[in-house]
Amino acid sequence: MARRYDDAVTGTGEGSRGTRSVRDAQWLRAATDRVPTAWIPGILTAVFLGAAAAFGGLEAVAAPPIATLEPGETHVNDMLSITVERAVLIDSFPEAGAYADPDKGQRILAMVVTAENVWDRPVQSMSDTSLTGSLRVPGLADPVPVAAARLDDGTNKPWLQPGMPAEIVVTWRISAEEVAAGDGITVEISDFSLQRGQIVFSGETWVSPVVAARTSVTVTDVGAGADAEQSGPS
């Protein structure tokens, strides 16, 4: 009798546990009914990652080695085929959308790149997630390009059509003392991963750039660019 009284008061008896289990199951069913079905895989993934972190995290995956390319050698990824051809220094290059202020000691580093879109739809060349987003010169104070234009007709920020190679002039604005004629500069080429939207957004987008290749080119100085105005960097 005493045990039954204690169970009734403290809620630790078999009957109480059974009632609580039913009530918990009903609450869980009601809560999950409010969650959109499309969210469930993401929730389960988050739970898995949280549990993995609690037990020491996921096992590290070795990054693929970075390829070393010879001058003029092509790097191909899922979006673009990229070949760094040559590089020149020029006082300014407005025809390619790149302006330098000589009073501030600025010049333009112009690099000719042959790019081919190997994806199934057009991509903008001047974008953080396409050609200019793929190219970095880590030795510069600002390794990010400032402009991109077609070499043949000077079209700024051209679109790259699938299967149609184009020579693109990619440019950096630099300080005059950063690069000199005859210097070799290292260019890093990054690959992007294609992400398909499921919950937050729809469609496809390129994300997560990872350096996949490096190449080096020797820089030529064309001065004020009189020759370049007629034929582009050469």
N, C-alpha and C positions, 0 to 999 in steps of 0.2 A: 504493500500500500504506500509506504514512504517513497519507494522508487517512482511509482506512478505519479505521486504528487510532485516530486522534484522534476520529473519530465514535463509535467504540465506547466510548471512555473518557469523553468529555464528554457523550454522549447527544444530539448535535446532528445526527445523520444523518437521512436520510429515513425509515429504518425506525423509528428511535426516535420521530420526530415522529408517524408514523402510529399507533404503539402508544399514545402518550400521548393522541392525539385520541380514539381508541376508548375508552380508559380514562376520559377526562373526560366523554365522552358517556354512558357507563354510569353514572358517578357522578351526573350531572345528572338522568338519568332516574330513578334510585333516589331522589334527594332530592325530586323533584317528585311522585313517587308517594305520598310521605308527607303532602303538603299537601292538605287538603280542597279539593275543587273550588270551593266557595263562597268560599274565601279568595283565589283567584287574581285576580279583578277588583280587590280592594283592594290586593293586592301590586303589581299593575301600575300602579295609580293612584299609590301611594307612590313607585314607581320614576320615574314620569313627573314627579311634583312635585319629587322630588329632582334630577332632571336639569334641570328648568326653573329651579330655584333656583341651580344651578351656573352657568347661563348668563344670570343676571341676573333670574330670577324671572318670574312670569306678568305679563302686561300688566295694569295696574290697570284695574278696571272702575268707571266713575263711579257713585256712589250716586245713587239717584233723589232728586229734590228733596223737601224736607219741605213738605207742604201747610199752608197757613194757613187755619184754619176760622173762620167767623163764630160768635158765640155761638149755641148751639142747632143748629149745622150738624152733620150726621152724617158719621162716617168709617166706611167699610166695608172689611174685609179678608177673608181666607179663613176666618176663624173667627167674628168678631163684627162686628156693627153697633153702633157706640158713639156716643152723643150726650151731651155734657156739658151739662146743663141749667142748674144754678145751684149756689151754694155759700153756706154760712152758718158763722158762728162760734157755738159753744155751749160753756157751761161744762163739761158732760160729757154723754155720750150713751150710757148703759148699755143702752138699748133696742136700740141698733144694735151692741152689743158693743164700744163704744169708751169707755174710762174715762180721765178726766183727774184729776190730783191738784192741787187749787187751792193747796195748801200749797207745792207746787213750782213754782207759776206756770204750770201747764199748762192748755191748753184743747183743744177739739176743732174741727178744720176738717172739716165734713161737706159732701160734694158729691153731688148727685142726678144719677145717670147713667141714661139709658135704654139698656139693652143687649138685643140680640137675637142669639141663637145662630144663625148661618147655616151652621154645619157640619152633619154628618149624625148626630151623637150628642151626648148631654148633656155639658156641661163645668161644672166647679166654678167659681163666681165668685171665690172667695177662693183664688187660686193664683198662683204665680210665672209660670205659663205660660197664664194666661187673663185675666180682666178686671182684677183688681188688679195683675197683672204687666204689664199694658199701660199703666197710668196712673202717671205720675210728676209731681210738682210740684217742678221743679228749684230753685225759690227757697227751699225749706224746708231746715232743717238735716237733717231726715230725710225725703227725698222719697217714701218707700215707704209705701203705705197700711197701716193696722193692722187694719182690719176692713171687712166688707161685709155688708149686710143688706137684705132687701126693704123697700121703703118702706111697702107696704100692710099687711103683717102682722108685720113685725119679724123674720122668719126669718133667723137668722144663717147666713152662708156658704151661701147658696142655690145650688142647681143651676140652670143655664140650659138649658132644653129647646129643641130645634131649632124655629125658627119661632115662638117665643112671647116677644114683647118683655116686659121687666120693668123697673120703676123700682127701681134699686139705690142705696142710700146707701153711698158709699165714704168712709171716714174716715181722718184723719191726726191724730196727737197732736202738738201743737206747743207752743212756749213762747208766753206771752201777748204778748210784744213782736214776734213774727215777722210777724203779720198783724193788721191793724186794719180796722174797718168802712170800706167804701168803697174798699179796696185792690183793684186788679186783679191776679189771679194767672194765671200761665201754666201750662197743663196740657199735658204731652207724651203722645201716644198712640203706642204701638209696635205693629208688626206682628211676628208670629212666622212661621217657616217650618215646614212639616210634614215631619218626617223619618220615613222608613219603615225599620224595622229589617231587616237582612239577615244580619249575621254575629254581632255581640255581643248584640243583643237582637231581639225580634220585636215586631210591632205597629207603632203609630204614635205619635209624640210631637211636641209643638210646641217648637221650639228657636230660638235666635239672634234675640232681640228687636232690632228696628231702629226707631228713631224715624221715624214716617211722617207725623205731623201734629201741629200745635200749635193750641191755642185758648186764649182768655182769658175769664175770668168775673170779675164784680165781687162782692165778698164783703159779705154782710149780717150784722150782729151781732144774735143773738136772745137774748143774755144767758144767764139761767139755763135758758132753753128751756121756759118754761111753755106757750107756744103750740105749741112743737114736740112736747111730750109728747102733745098731742091730735091733731095732724095731721102731724107730721114736719116736716122743714125746708121752709120756704116762702119 
